[in-house]
Amino acid sequence: AYVPLQSLSELIGGHTVLSGLIAALIGFPIHSDIFSIAPVLLLLMDLSDTVAMIFALAAMVISVPGVIMLAQALRPKAVAQYAGVLIVLTLLCGAALVPVLG
């Protein structure tokens, strides 16, 4: 989906916890590697280094296709626990980066 950069910068431009949460929610469903999200990271780094890092972590940690493949091999409860732990750890890492990256 196309999201104008102006709208994106208004949503996640601030250095708040909400900015990181929005970046994580955008990044989690994306199936990507560092090469495919590099252009997006460059744009996000102009807004906030912390938000860019949270987005990168979220995009590489878990994705919808990955969850679908896990669901074929594991029980739904195990998949939900796995995804939940990854999401929480990503958000905690992002929160820990706020004082470091500013």
N, C-alpha and C positions, 0 to 999 in steps of 0.2 A: 504494500500500500504506500502511496505517496503521502508524505507529511511535509509541508513547507518548512523550510529551515527557520523562518520567523516564528511559526507556531511552536516548533520544537525548542527554540531558544527561550521563548516565554515560559514554557512548561518546566524546563530543567535548567534554566540559566542561573538560578540562584544557588547558593551554597547551603542548601537545607537538606534535611533527612528526606523530605518529600521528593526532592530532585533525584536523589540516589535511588529511591524506591521506584519512581517512574522509569528511570533508566534501566533498572533491573527488570521491571515488568515488560519493557519493550524488548530487552535482550534475551530473556528466558526462552520464548518460543522460537527464536531464530536458530536455524541449524547452520553453523558457520565455523570457519577457522579464522586465524588471524589475518590471512591474506584477503578474505572476502569482506571483512569488516574494517579493514584499514582506512578506506576513504571516510567511513562514518566516524571512526575514531578521531581522525584529523579534524573533522568538523566539530565533534564534541569537545576536543581538547581546547578549541578556541573559546568554548563556553566555560568549561570547568574540567580540570584534570581528574578530580575525584569522580565526577559523573562519568567521564570517559573510561576510567578504570573499572568502575562498577558495571558499566555496560559490557565491557570486554569480558570480565569474569562471568557475567550472567550468560552471555552469548556462547561462551565456550564450555561452560559447566554442564548444562543440560538443555535438551531441545525436545520438541514434540516428536520427531522421528525416533529419537533415542528412547523416549518413554514408551512409545508404541512397541519397539523391539523388546524392551524389558518386560512389557506386559505380556508378551507371548511366552516368555520363559519363567516369569515369576508370578506369584499371587498379587492381586491388586493392592493388598495392604502393604506388602513389601515394597512395591513400586512407589506407592504414596509416601512411605517412610523415607525411602531413598531420595526421592525428589524433594521432600520437605527438608531433609537434612542439608542437601546441597543448596537449596534456596536460602535457608537460614544462615548457613556458613558464608555464602556469598554476601548477604546483607551485612553480616557482622564484620567481614573483611572490609567492606565498603565503609562502614561506620568507623572502623579503626583507621582508615586512610584519611578521613576528613581532617584530623589535626595535622597529619603529615603533609598532605598535598594542598590543604587549604581550600 
